[in-house]
Amino acid sequence: MDIKTFEGIRTPFYYYDRNLLERTLDAIEACTAGTPMKVHYAIKANSEPEILRIISSRGFGADCVSGNEITTAIECGFRPENIYYAGVGKTDEEILTGIDAGIGCFNIESLEEIDILSDLASKRGRKVTVALRVNPNIDAHTHEYITTGLKENKFGIDMRILEKAIRKVKESENLDLGGLHFHIGSQITVSEPFKILCERINDLKAKFRLDGIEFRFFNVGGGLGIDYDNPDENPIPDFATYFSTILANLHLDPGQEVHCELGRAIVAQCGSLISKVVLVKNGLEKSFVIIDAGMSDLIRPALYGAHHKIENISAEDKPADKIYDVVGPICESSDVFGKDELLPETHRGDLLALRSAGAYGSAMASRYNMRDLPGHIVK
């Protein structure tokens, strides 16, 4: 990371490596070319317009979870028919935004939502494609806040009432059942949960075929994790294993498609939060590096207990032989980025990089303590 690139830029800010993002997209295209796999980028991971335009230029679809995400996706070049809209609490206004834009699919998460969407589509005189989000009760073994496929979660339709949901969709003149949608969690770094998901989908596919119900596509969601500890050794996720696991274990008929919603896996490694050291506070037992970035700029450590690799990019040529707690300026005890971090001797004015911050970093930033939002550069 060339520190000269950052001269004169006000900290804290997000730095995005365009070359790495392009290489990541290349890797996805290489794995999915000639397959029935369609990739939708999960905009909630990072909605910076410049990032969105790079991704949309490759022809990827978009996974949206709000009306504003739909509008932004279209403004940044995503084709409406390739936009899928998920979420447990879509408002009437947001649903109408999607209907009026002609998006490709609404992912429905409850029996009640079927009635609401059918009514709104009827008022617009439209027939819209839907997928039913199924809660498959699969433990992805991730943090409880990012596990979404267990029966205790708020997401999705319990498999025990799925047949009833399908009947309701079929009875509506304004809804077209396109497929089934799943999402079991995030930051999944082993293949087994995806294999189990494919088995559940195969069972459901066989069950409903007996009732004469066919699906055009199955959406397996996202969830592929990244290597937060070694971003330089593993800058691009193992897409080959991920896609081959799904394609090998999901029994598709000719003409059927499988969709996925990758977010973190696409943008996380290309982003770093760059922050300046305000001061080094030497206590009796600990030394604290206090930086000008806080949990308002990158909330993952405070929210999930997540850890991002921390580097002193002003002292890359010096040995990492000092131990510090790296903390921010926010008036919260949880405003801590790392404890007992091994860094080169660090001084006021040094620049630190919090790596692998391209996903759920700037997108979740706030103005808590009336702080300015972090800026960003893409180079």
N, C-alpha and C positions, 0 to 999 in steps of 0.2 A: 504494500500500500504506500504510494508515493505521497509523503506529507506535503510536498510542494503544491500538490493539487488543491490543498485546502487553505492555502494562504489567503487571508483577507475575508474568509467566510465566517459569519457569526455563528458561534456554537450556542446550544447543541443543534446538530442537523443530521439528517439521514443521507448517507452516501450509497448510491446504487451503482453497481458495476454492470454497465450495459452489456459488455462482452460476455460476462458469465450468464446473464439472463438469456442472451441469444443462444449460447451453447446449451443451456438447459432446455430451451425450446427445441433445439436441434435434436437433442437426445430423445425427447418425447416423440417427435415426428419419426425418427428412425425406428422406434419400437412399435409404432402404431400404423405405419404405412402399410396399406394392403390388408388391414384387419377390419373387423366390424366395430372397433373401438372408437368412440367419439369422446373427445376431451373438452370439458367445460372448465374454465378458470373460475375459481371461487373468489369473487371480487372482495368479499369481506376481509380477506387476508391482506390486501394492499390495494387501495383505490386511487393511488396517484395517477392522474391522467396520462402522464408520459409513459408510465409502466403499462397502463391499460392499452394504449395505442400500439406499443410494441407487441403485446400479446395478441391483440385483435388482428394485427396485420398478418399473422400466421393462419388466420381462419379458424381459430379456436372459438368454441362457444363460451357463454358466460353463465355462471351459477349466481343468482342474485337472491338476496334475502330482505330487500326493501324496495319500495317504489323508487326512491332516489337512486338506488343502485341500478335499476332498470334504465332510468333516464340517462345516468352517467355512462352506462355501458353502450347505449346507442350513440351518444355524443362522441364516444371514443372509438367508434368503428365496429362494434360487434353487431352482427346481423340480428334483427329481432327474432327471426325464426330459430336462431341458435341460442336464444336466451331462455333459461328455465328458472322459474321463480319458486323458491321454497320458503318455509317459515311457519311457525305455529300461530302467529298472530297477525296475519295480513289484514290491514284495514280495508274498508270498502274503497276508499280513495286509491289505495295502492293496487288493489285488484283491478280497478277500472283503468289505472295507468297501464297495467300489463295487457288488458284486453284491447284497449285503444291502440297500443303499440303493435299489436299482432305478434306477441311473443310465442315461442314454440310450445311451451308447456307450463302448467301450474302443478306443482307437487303438493298434493292435498294431504293434510296431517290429522284430520278428524272427520267424523260423520257430520258434525255440525258445519264444517267448512264446505262440504259437498253441497249442502242446501244453499249456503250463502253464495258460492261461486255460480251455481246453476241459476239462481235468481238474478244476479248481476249480469251474467251473460245473456239471459233472456231479455233484460231491459235494453241491452245494447244490440239485440237481434243477432248475436254471434254464437257460434259453436266453437268451444275451446277444447284443446287437448289437455288431458290431465294424466298424472301418474299418482298412484296411491303410495304414500310413504309408509312402509311397513316397519314396525318395531320388531326385529328378529330375536331379541333377547340374547345378544352375543356380548360377552365381556371382552372388550379390546385390551384390557389390562393397562389402561393409561390413567392419568389423573382423573379423579371423580368429576371435575368440572368440565372435562372434554370427552367424557364417555357418553355417547348419545344413543346407544343401541340396546340398553337394558330396559326391562319392562317397567322399572321404577322411574325412568326418565320421562320428561314432558313431551318428548318428540315422538311422532309417528302413531300408527294405528296398530293396536294389539292384534296379533295373528288370529286370535280367537274371534274377532269381529270383522276380519278382512272380507269374508264372503258377503256379509251384510253390506259393507262399504261398496263392493263391486256391484251388487244389485242396485244400490242407490244411484251409482253413476250410470249404469246401463238404462235405468228408468228415466233419466233426464234427457230431454231433447236437445239440450244445449251443451252437453258434456260428451267428449269422445275419450274413451279409456285407451291411452297409448301404452302404458306400461306400469311397472312397479318401481318404486324408489326406496333406497336403503342408505343409511349412513350410520356406522357403528362407533365412530369416535375419531380422535385426531392423534397425531404423533405416534402412529403405529409402526414399529420397526421390525416386526416379525411377520411371516407370511401366514401363519396358522389362522388368525382371525378372518383373513380374506378367503381362505379355503373353506372355512366353516360357513361363511356367508354364501359362497357359491353353492354349497350343498343345500342350504335352506332355500335358495332361489330355485334350484333344480326340483326340489320337493314341491314347492308351490306351483311351479310351472306344470309339473305332471298332474298335480291334483286338479287344477282348474281346467286343464285340457280335457279331462274326463267330463267336465261340465260344458264343454264347447267354447271355453273362453281362451282366446289367444292374445298374446301381448306382442307389440311391435318392438319394444325395447325394455331393457332392464338397466336401471341406474344404480350402480354399486356405491355411489357417494365418493368421498375422498378418504383422507386419513393417513396417507403415506407420510412417514416421518422423515426427519433429516438428522444429520450428525452435528449436534450442537457443540460437542466437545472437540471435534477435529475438523473444522470447516475447510482448512486448506488441504487436508488429506482426502476428504470426501465432499467436494464442492457441489457435486451433482448426485442426487439420490439414485438408488438402484432401481431405475425404472424398468430395466429388463426383467428383473425378478417379479416386480409388481404386476406388470402387464401380462407376463407369461403365466403367472399364477392364476390370474382371473380367466384368461382365454383358455387355459388348459383344463380348468375345473368347472367352468360354466358351460352347460350343454345348450348351445344355441342352435336354432333351426335356420335353414337358409333364409336370408332376408332379415333376420332379427339382428338388432344392434345391442351393444352394451355401452353404456355411457359412464363416465366417471367425472368427479368434481375435485380437481387438484388445486390447492391454494398454496399452502405452506411449501409443498415440495417444489413449486415453480419459483417462488420469489424469496424465500427465507434467506438462502445463502448469498444472494447477490446484494443484500443490504447490511449496512453497519451503522450504528448510532455513534457519531463522533462528538466527543465532549471534552471540554477543557478542565484541567485541574484548577479549582479555586484556591485550595490550600491543602497542605498536609498537616494534620493535627496529630501530634505525638502525645498519647496518653501514657499513663504509668505502665499499663499492660498491653495496650494495643496502639497501633498507628492507623489513622484513618485518612484515606485519600478522598477528599470531598470534591465532587465534580459538579459542573453546572447543569447536567442532565439529571432528571429525577423520575420518580414513578409516574409523573404526569406525561413524560415523554415515552417511556417504555414501562408498561405496567406488568408485564408478564412475571418478573421475579416476585413482585409483591402479591400478585393475584394467584399465581399457580405454584410459587416456590421454584420457578424455572431459573435456569442458569445459562447465561451467555458468556462465551469465552471473552476475557478482557485482555486487551493488549495496550501497552504504552507505545504508541507509534512514533513518539518523539525520541524514544531510546531503544529502538529495535536492535541496535548494534551492541547493546550492553547486556551483561548477564542478568537473568531474572533471579535475584538472590535476596529480595526483601519481601516481607509478608505484610500485607495491608488488608483492612476492610475497605471496600470501595462503596461509597454511599453518596446519596444525593442531598439536595438542599430542602426537600419537602418536609413540612412539619408533621411527619408520621414516622414511627419507629420501623415500619415496614419498608421504608425507602432505602433499601439496601440492594446493591447489585451483586455483591460477592463478599464472602467472608474468608479470611485467611488466603487471599489471593497472592500468588507468587509473581512478583513483577520486578523489573529493574528499579533501581532507586528512582523515585518519582518526585517531581518538584512542581511547584506552582507554575502554571502556564503550559505544562505538558498536555499533549492531546492523547486521549484514550479512545480506543475503538471497542465498542460492544458488538461483537460479531453475530452473524446469523439473525439479524434483526429486521430482515425485509418483510417478514410476515407478522401480523398482529403487533406491530410496533407503532408506526405512524398512524395506522388505521384506528388504534385505540387510544391515541393521545388525547389529552384533555387540557383545560385551562385551570386546573385546580391550583389554588394559591394565586390565582389571577396571572399565571405565567403565560408567556407567549407560546404558541404552538411551534414545534421544531420545524425548521426549513428542510429543504431537500435538494440534492443535485443528482443528476444521472450522467455518468461519464464512462 
